[in-house]
Amino acid sequence: MRTLTLMFYEIATDGMDKAPIYYEAHVARLQAFQQRGVLLMAGPYGMPPAGALGVFTERAAADEFAREDPFVLNGVVSKVTLHDWAEALTD
């Protein structure tokens, strides 16, 4: 069993209006963390999106991501929550 970190974003009331402005910078950050091997997957949930979820290999990487994410810095996201997660179904 391995321990991962789940990062939950809650979308701000006016977040979807702001998201297109910061989308490219946000995606570039996602790609950079994925290339480093510390972000396994990420994406929005709900229709329309109510939030987003990221799965990180370590808590420090999730903290680092959120601290400088354009979506967080510019009010697209109203709340960030991190949870440690014990993945039960591993190879």
C-alpha positions as CSV (number, residue, x, y, z in Angstrom):
1,M,0.0,0.0,0.0
2,R,1.3,3.5,-0.8
3,T,0.3,6.8,0.6
4,L,-0.5,9.6,-1.8
5,T,-1.9,13.1,-1.3
6,L,-5.3,14.2,-2.7
7,M,-5.7,17.9,-3.4
8,F,-9.2,19.2,-3.6
9,Y,-10.0,22.6,-5.2
10,E,-13.4,24.3,-4.6
11,I,-14.3,26.6,-7.4
12,A,-15.0,30.2,-6.3
13,T,-18.5,31.7,-7.1
14,D,-17.1,33.6,-10.0
15,G,-14.3,31.2,-10.7
16,M,-15.5,29.8,-14.0
17,D,-15.6,33.4,-15.3
18,K,-12.0,33.9,-14.4
19,A,-10.7,30.4,-15.4
20,P,-10.2,31.1,-19.1
21,I,-7.8,33.9,-18.3
22,Y,-5.5,31.7,-16.3
23,Y,-6.1,28.4,-17.9
24,E,-2.9,28.1,-20.0
25,A,-0.6,29.0,-17.1
26,H,-2.5,26.5,-14.9
27,V,-2.2,23.7,-17.4
28,A,1.5,24.5,-17.9
29,R,2.0,24.1,-14.1
30,L,0.1,20.8,-14.2
31,Q,2.3,19.5,-17.0
32,A,5.5,20.6,-15.2
33,F,4.5,18.7,-12.0
34,Q,3.5,15.7,-14.1
35,Q,6.9,15.7,-15.9
36,R,8.6,15.8,-12.5
37,G,6.7,12.6,-11.6
38,V,4.9,14.1,-8.5
39,L,1.5,14.6,-10.1
40,L,-0.2,11.4,-11.2
41,M,-3.5,12.8,-12.4
42,A,-5.7,15.9,-12.1
43,G,-9.0,17.2,-13.4
44,P,-12.3,18.8,-12.6
45,Y,-15.4,17.0,-11.2
46,G,-19.1,17.8,-11.6
47,M,-21.1,19.2,-14.5
48,P,-20.6,22.1,-14.4
49,P,-17.4,21.8,-12.5
50,A,-17.8,22.1,-8.7
51,G,-14.1,21.6,-8.1
52,A,-11.1,19.7,-9.1
53,L,-8.9,16.9,-7.8
54,G,-5.2,16.3,-8.0
55,V,-3.4,13.1,-7.0
56,F,0.2,13.7,-5.9
57,T,2.9,11.3,-4.8
58,E,3.8,13.5,-1.8
59,R,2.3,16.2,0.3
60,A,5.1,18.6,-0.2
61,A,4.5,18.6,-4.0
62,A,0.8,19.3,-3.5
63,D,1.6,22.2,-1.1
64,E,4.1,23.6,-3.6
65,F,1.6,23.2,-6.5
66,A,-1.2,25.0,-4.8
67,R,1.0,27.8,-3.3
68,E,1.9,29.2,-6.8
69,D,-1.0,27.9,-9.0
70,P,-2.5,30.8,-11.0
71,F,-6.0,29.4,-10.3
72,V,-5.4,29.8,-6.5
73,L,-3.5,33.1,-6.8
74,N,-6.2,34.8,-9.0
75,G,-9.4,33.6,-7.2
76,V,-10.6,30.9,-9.5
77,V,-10.3,28.5,-6.5
78,S,-11.8,29.5,-3.2
79,K,-10.5,26.7,-1.1
80,V,-7.7,24.1,-1.2
81,T,-7.8,21.0,0.9
82,L,-5.2,18.3,1.2
83,H,-5.8,14.7,2.4
84,D,-3.4,11.8,2.8
85,W,-4.7,8.8,1.0
86,A,-3.7,5.2,1.5
87,E,-4.1,3.6,-1.9
88,A,-5.4,0.0,-1.3
89,L,-5.5,-1.4,-4.9
90,T,-1.8,-1.3,-6.0
91,D,0.1,-3.8,-8.2
